Amino acid sequence: MSSEEKSRAEIRRAYKETPRQAGVFQVKNLRNDKVLLGSSTNLHGPLNKHRFMLSIGRHDNQALQNDWNQFGSEAFVFEILDAFKPSDDPGFSIEDELTLLEQIWLDRLQPFGDRGYNLGPIRRD
């Protein structure tokens, strides 16, 4: 195995062993302060997906895509608002924890209408 193949294998192994963070994230428009609020059991995946879909002009949220097209990528930030690592505790429910965090952030940011891009309840990615 070459040193390049070895380092790729090490990178893949390290990625797979990295604990996933669950939590709530936002895509925020810095020009008008509108946000898209979301949640996931693996936060980095949906943030990358949203960024990619916007960059190729194929995001399913048309209002967000229109603002991205108008203001450009430099007008947006992709942020993790609240995160936790799943617990090994038998009574721990990742779904319950995410639901609680979603409600806290929905109440705090109210990302609907003129304040945000959410069209309804948070869709988990």
C-alpha positions in Angstrom: 0.0 0.0 0.0 1.5 3.4 -1.0 1.8 6.2 1.5 -1.0 8.1 -0.3 -3.3 5.1 -0.1 -2.4 4.6 3.5 -3.2 8.2 4.4 -6.5 8.0 2.6 -7.4 4.9 4.5 -6.4 6.6 7.8 -8.5 9.6 6.9 -11.5 7.4 6.1 -11.0 5.5 9.4 -10.8 8.6 11.4 -13.9 10.0 9.8 -15.9 6.9 10.5 -14.7 6.9 14.1 -15.5 10.5 14.7 -18.7 10.7 16.9 -21.5 12.4 15.1 -23.0 15.5 16.5 -26.8 15.9 16.6 -28.5 19.3 17.0 -29.9 22.4 15.4 -28.4 24.5 12.7 -29.2 27.6 10.7 -28.5 29.0 7.2 -28.6 32.8 7.9 -28.8 35.6 5.4 -26.6 38.4 6.7 -28.3 41.0 4.5 -31.9 40.6 5.8 -31.4 38.4 8.9 -33.7 35.7 7.6 -32.8 32.1 8.6 -33.6 28.6 7.6 -33.6 26.5 10.8 -33.0 22.8 10.6 -31.9 19.8 12.7 -30.1 16.5 12.2 -28.6 13.6 13.9 -25.4 14.3 11.9 -25.0 18.1 11.6 -22.3 18.4 9.1 -24.1 16.4 6.4 -27.1 18.8 6.0 -25.0 21.9 6.2 -22.8 20.7 3.4 -25.9 19.6 1.4 -27.6 23.0 1.8 -24.4 24.8 0.7 -24.0 22.6 -2.3 -27.6 22.7 -3.4 -27.6 26.5 -3.2 -24.3 26.7 -5.1 -25.7 24.7 -8.0 -29.0 26.6 -8.0 -31.1 23.6 -7.0 -32.2 24.2 -3.4 -35.8 23.1 -2.8 -36.6 26.3 -0.8 -37.2 28.8 -3.6 -37.2 31.9 -1.4 -33.8 30.9 0.0 -32.5 30.1 -3.4 -33.7 33.4 -4.8 -31.9 35.4 -2.0 -28.8 33.3 -2.6 -28.9 34.2 -6.3 -29.5 37.9 -5.5 -27.1 38.4 -2.7 -24.4 35.8 -3.4 -22.8 33.2 -1.2 -20.8 35.8 0.9 -24.2 37.0 2.3 -24.8 33.7 4.1 -23.4 31.8 7.0 -24.0 28.2 7.9 -23.9 27.7 11.7 -24.5 25.1 14.3 -26.7 26.7 17.0 -26.9 23.8 19.5 -25.3 20.4 19.4 -25.0 17.3 21.6 -23.4 13.9 21.3 -25.8 10.9 21.6 -25.6 9.3 25.1 -25.2 5.7 25.8 -27.7 6.0 28.7 -30.6 3.6 28.0 -33.2 6.2 28.8 -31.7 8.7 26.3 -33.8 9.4 23.2 -32.0 11.3 20.4 -35.4 12.1 18.8 -36.8 13.6 22.1 -33.7 15.7 22.6 -33.8 17.0 19.0 -37.5 17.8 19.3 -36.9 19.8 22.5 -34.0 21.7 20.9 -36.0 22.4 17.8 -38.8 23.9 19.8 -36.5 26.1 21.8 -34.9 27.5 18.6 -38.2 27.8 16.8 -39.6 29.9 19.8 -36.4 32.0 19.9 -36.0 32.7 16.2 -39.5 32.4 14.8 -38.0 31.6 11.3 -41.3 32.1 9.3 -42.6 34.7 6.9 -40.5 37.9 7.0 -38.2 36.4 9.6 -37.2 33.2 7.9 -37.3 30.6 5.2 -39.0 27.8 7.1 -42.4 27.0 5.6 -43.6 24.9 8.5 -42.2 22.6 11.2 -38.5 21.7 11.0 -37.6 19.0 8.5 -34.9 16.8 9.8 -32.1 16.2 7.3 
